[in-house]
Amino acid sequence: MAADMSCSSYNNSNRSQSDLKAYRASIIHSIGDPSEVEKGASYDYFPDGLLIVERGKIRAVGHANDLLPSYEQTLEIIHYEEALITPGFVDTHIHYPQLEIVGSHGEQLLEWLEKYVFLAEGRFDESGHAEDVARRFLAELLRNGTTTALVFGSVHKESVDAFFQVAAELGLRMIAGKVLMDSNAPDWLRDTVESGYKDSLELIQRWHGKHRLSYAVTPRFAITCSREQLKSAGRLLTEHPGVYLHTHLSENKAEIESVAHLFPERTGYLDVYAHYGLVGPRSIFAHGIHLTEHECAHLGHAGAAVAFCPSSNLFLGSGLLDLARLEKHKVHVGLATDIGAGTSFSLLHTCNEAYKVLQLQGHKLDPFKALYLATLGGARALRLDDKIGNFSIGKEADFAVLDYKATPLLDYRIGGANKIEEKLFVLMMLGDDRCVKETFAEGRSVYRRAGS
């Protein structure tokens, strides 16, 4: 573990030791999509707030002075000075085997896969290596206040077993899947239609719905999957309707041209997936930068989601997501870091990048919209908004404590901000992992910054 952090393993016995706890600080959470509700109606903000947690669930949230009289004086209260409590961040697309290649120099998508990604992922057939990287990866998520993520493994079953084992130990709500890839990849990194189906089935039976874990059927993208393998992925979804579909879509123009060449019988990239039954309400497509109007409408009608990956889209020179067009077609959208093409685990930093992506298209990203995309919007994209994403009563108590004084510049800048929208925006523009004072999963502290 890094020297400035601590992670706690999950222990069922811990849940009964402190049934009722309260956390006092400024508190904000999204209660709706700012693009769908009146201004000011998308969030609740409590300048001096109290978040009450009972047995890992939200018991109450509100103004401290309103809630305190209703509880005994013996209520244990943890008070954070100069801090903001938010729901835990939700990362809707990320690759854990790519941790060791973050920041690898300058290629576009297809070349980047060949030069860096395939070589890194080839090592994940060894369970010890997979477990080591999984621990480092999950520690980074928690250090950045992220409590839920939709995660690519490698083509190896061992990679997902290791990831789920560590996530279960920490009691985290995570979704992951083994990559399906039987074509247009190095021979030593391919599976087969038969092995891909068998391994995925075993992982579904072992992990899906256990602890706080869910499985995602994970074809890498159409280029690396034969028609037979895409058909097999559709079979898995039909046989196990509670699992997810997680893949890439329309990230790069050369990628789109390659898909058109490989599948000339289909009308477009999305149509490849649709033909094999992969487009539905539990389907999450990373990127979606170069979608046609018809494809956006199709996604919206199907109830599918797009993971907005601004950091990696800029890093690989892929393009700029048209968020407004997706919203016009009622497509669910969540924010994503897309490590390792993305360059930061921080969803605060990712909000910064998203703001710039929209600015380049003549649009503004409101700080409350950014908060929504990083929390409740991500939960809705993953069909988990009945469990996480905000502080509605009964939801799982996943949250992050953000430090207004994390850096001298942030302290100085926040000191001159009077309104919560300005404070929130400054956090997103200047903030990163240093802002995260503590991270909680189901009411348990799973990360605490050194010295906090």
N, C-alpha and C positions, 0 to 999 in steps of 0.2 A: 504493500500500500504506500501511497505517497505520504510524505511526512506531515502534510498539513491537513490530513483528513482522518476520519475514523468511520468505519462502517460496522453496523451491528447485524449479526445473523438473526434470522427469524426464529422465535421460540414460542410455541403455542401457550406455554405456561405464563409468559409475560403478559398475556392479554387480560388475565384476571387480577393481576397485581395492582392495577390502578384503573379502576372502572371509569372514573370521571376525572378529567383534567381540563383546565382552561388555559388558553393562550391569549395574552393581551398585547395588542399592538395596533397600528393602523391596519385595516383589513379591506381588501377589494376582491370581488369576484364577478364574473360575467353571469348574467341571467338571461341574455338573449343576444342575437346577432345584430350589431349596430346597423347593418344594411336592411334589416327587416322591421325594426322597431323605432319609435320616436327617439330623438336625441335625448340622452340622459336616462333612457329606460332600459339600456342594455347592461347595466351594472349596478351593484350595490357597493357603497363605500362607507366605511365607518372610521372616522379619524382616530377615535379611541375605541377600538373594537374589542370584542371578546368572542373567541371561537371555543366552544365547549364540545369536547370529544368524550364519547362513552363507548368503551369496548370496540375501539377502532372505527366508529361511525360518528358522523356529525350529529350532535344533539341539539345545538343551537348556535346561531351567529347573530351578532347585532351590536348595538352601542353598549359599551361596558356598563354605563350607569343604568341602562334599562334592564340588563340581564342580572346584574349582581344581586339585587334584592330578592330574586327568586331562588337563590341557592344559599346553602348553609355557609357560614363564615369559614368552615373548615375546607371549602373547595380549594384544591391545589391550583394555584395560578402561576404560570410562567410568564413573566413580563419582559417584553423586548422593547428597549428604548430605541428611538430613531430607526424603526424598521417597518416593513410592509409585509403582511402575510398574504400570499396568493395561493390559489390551488396549485398543486403540482403540475409541472409542464408536461405536455403530451407531444411526443415526437412521432410523426406518422410515417417516417421512412428513414431507415438507417441500416448500415451494414456493419455488424460487429467484427467479422474477419478482416475488415479493412483498417482496423485501428493502427496497425504499424506502418501504413502507407499514407496517412494523413499528411498533406503538405508536399506530396511528391510533385516534382516540377513538370509543368506545362505540356499537356497534350489535350486533344479533344477526345470525346467519349470513346470511340472505338479503338483508337490508338492507346488510350489510357488503360483500357481493359487489358490489352495485349501486353503492354510494357510493365504494368504494376499489379493489377488486380489479380489476374490468374495466378501469378507467381506467389503472391501472398496467400491466396485461398488454398493453394495446393498443400499447405502444411497442416490443414485442419483435419486430416485423417487420423492424427495422433491426439488421443483424448487428453493427455496431459497438457499439450500446447493449447488445445481448445479451452480447457478449463482456466488456464492461466490468463488467456486473453479475455475470456468472459468475465473474470473477476475484475480485471483492469477496466474493461469496457463499462461494466455496471457501476463501478466506483466513479468513473467519469460522469456518467449520467446523473448519479445522485449528487455529486459535487456541483453540478450545474442546475440542480433543482428539478430534474426530469424524473418523474415517477412512473410513467408509462411510455412504452415505445413499441412500434411495429418494426420488427427486426429481421433482416436477411441473415441466414446462416451461410454456410458454404454448401457444396454439393454433397458433403459427407454427413452421414447420419450422426456421427460422433460430435459434430459441431453443435447440433441442436440439443442433443442430450446434455452436453456440458453446459450450454447456456441456460437451459431450463432448470438444471440442478442448482446452479448458483442463484438464479432468480427465485427459486422456491425457498432456498435457505434464507434469503433476504425478505421474503414475503412480499414480493413486488408483483404488480399487475403488468404482465408482459405478453406480447404476441410474437411468435417467431415461426420460421419454417425452413426446411431443407431446400436448397436450390435444386430445381429440375433443369438439367442441361445436358442434352444428348447430341447436340450438333454444333458445328462452327465454333468449337472450343478445343483446347489441347486434348489429345487423347487421354492423358493421365488425369484430366479433370472432368471427364464426362461420366454420367451415369447411363443407364439404359431405360427404356420404357418400363421394363419389368422391375428393375431394381429401384427406380424412382418411385413407382407405385408402392412397392413392398415396403421400402424404408419410410415413406410418408405415412403409410397406414400404421406401421408400428409406432411411429412417433405420435400420431393422433391418439391411438389407443393408450399410450403410456402417459401422455401429458395433457391433452386437450380437456379443459374443464377441471383439471386438478389444481389445487392450491388457488392461485389467482392467474393461471396461465391459460392461453388459448393458442391454437395452431393456425398457421396460414399456409395454404398450398402456394408454393413459391416458384413458378417458372421464372427464370432470370429475365428473359424477354423473348419475343417471338423469334429473333434471329438464332438463338441457341436452342430452340426446341423444334423437334420434328412435328409433323402433323399428328403422328401417333401419340407423341408425348403430351401435346396440348389436349388431345382427346382424353388421355388418361387423367390429366389434371381436372378436366370437367367431370369425369367419373368420380373422382375423390370428392368434389364439391357436392355432387348429387347424393352420394352415399352418406355424406356427413354434413348435413345442411347447416350446422352451427359453426363450421370452420370458415376462415377467411380466404380470399384470393389476394395475393400481393405480388405485383410485378411492375415493370417499367413500361412507359407509353410516351411516344412522341417527344423524346428529350432532345434529339439531335437530328438535323436534316439528313446527314449521311445515313444515320440509323433508319430513318423513314424510307429512304430510297432503297436500302438493303431489304427491308421488310417487303416493299412492293415487288422487288425482284424475286424474292423467295416465295411469295404467295400471290402470284399474278391473278389468281382466280378470285381473290377477295377485293372489295371496293376500297379498302383503306386499312390502316394499322389497327384501329379499334375493331374493325369488322373481323379481323383474324381472331381476336379473342372472343368476340361475340359468337362467331360460328361454332366455337367449341364450348360454349356455355360458361364462359368465364366472366361475364359482365352482369353483375347483380348488386343487390344492396349491401353485400359484405365484401365487395371488391374495392380495393384501394390501388390506384394507379399513380406511381411516382412520376412527377414532372408535368406531363400534359401541356407542354409549351406550344407546340405547333399543331394543335387540334383544329379541325375544320368546324364550321358552325354546326354541321350535321352531327359530328362526333360529340360536341358539347351537349347538344340536345339529347342524344342517345344516352350519355352518361347521366344526365339529369333525370330522364324518364326511368332509367334502371335503378336510380337511387344509389349509384356508385359514388366514389369519392376520389379526389385528386390530392396528392401530397405536394405542397408548394415548397420547393427546395431552392430558395434564392441563392444561398451561399455557393452550392455546387454548380448551379446554373451559370453564375458569374465566373467561377473558377475555371470551368471547362469551356466557357464561351458558348454555351448551348443556346441561350436566348432569354427572353423576358416573358414571364407568365402573365397572361391577360386575366387577372382576377375578376374584373367586372363582367367579362363575357361568361365566365363560368357561373358567376352568381346570377346572371340573367337567366340561365338555364337551370337554376336551382341545384347546381352540383355542390355537394358537400366538399369543403376544402379545409385542410389542416396544415399547420406548419411542420417542416421537417428539416433536420440538419444534413441528412444524406452524407454522414461520415462514411467513407473516407474522401470522396470528392469535395464534400463540405469541409470547411476549415475550422469549425468550432462546434463543440458539443452544446454550447450555450444557446438556448432559445431566445434569450435577451439579445444576444448578438445576431441571431437569425432574424429577429424583428427589425433590427437595424438594416440588414441586407434587403429585407422585403420592402422596407420603406424606400430604399434607393431604386429597387427594381420598378416600383410603381411610379416614382418620381420621373424616371426616364421615359415613361409613357404618358406623362402629363396628369397622373393621378396622385392623390394623397392617401397615406395610410394613417388613419386616426389611431391614437394610442389605445383607445378602448377596443377598436377592431383588432389591433395587433394582439392585445390581451386575449380577446375571444379566440383568435386563430390558434394561439399557443396553449389554450386550456379547453374551454367548453367546445369550441369549434373542432379541435382535434378529437375530443371525446365523441362528438356527434359523427365525425367522419369514420370513427372506429366502432360506431354503434355501442358505445359504452357510456353514453351520457345519463343512463339510469344509475350508474355506479360511481362515476368520477366526473371531473370537469368543473365543478363549482361546489359551493358549500350548502347546497340544498339539504334539508334535514333527512337523515338516513343514508346519505351517500358515504362512501369510504373516505376516511380522513387522510387523504394524501395532500400535503401542502408544503410550501417552501417559505422560509423567512428570509426576506431580502433586506440587506443592510444599507441604509441611506448614506452611511459614512464609510463605505468599503474602500474608497480611495480618496486622496485629498481633493482631486478635481471633482469627483461626484459629491463629496461633502460640501464643497464650496458652491457648486451649481445648484444642488438641492436646497441649500440654504436660502437662495434667492427665488425659489419657486413657491408660489402661494397656493396654487390650485393642484388638485390631484392629477388632472390631465397633464400638467406640465411635469410634475414629479415622475409620473409613469413614463412619459416620453423621454425624459432625461435618463431614467434607468435603462430604457431600451437603446438609447443612442450611446451611452457611455458604459453600460453595464456588461458584465461577463461573469465567469465563475466566481470571481472575488466577491461579488455581491451576495452570494448565497451563504447565509449564516448557519442555517440548519435546514435539513430536509426530513420530512416525515412520511411514512407509508403506513396506512391503517392506524394512525395515531402513535406510531413508534418512531423514535428518532433513528434514522438509518444513515445520517451523515451530520457531522458537526464540524464546522471550521475550527481549525486549531486556534486556541485563545478565546473562543466564543463561550 
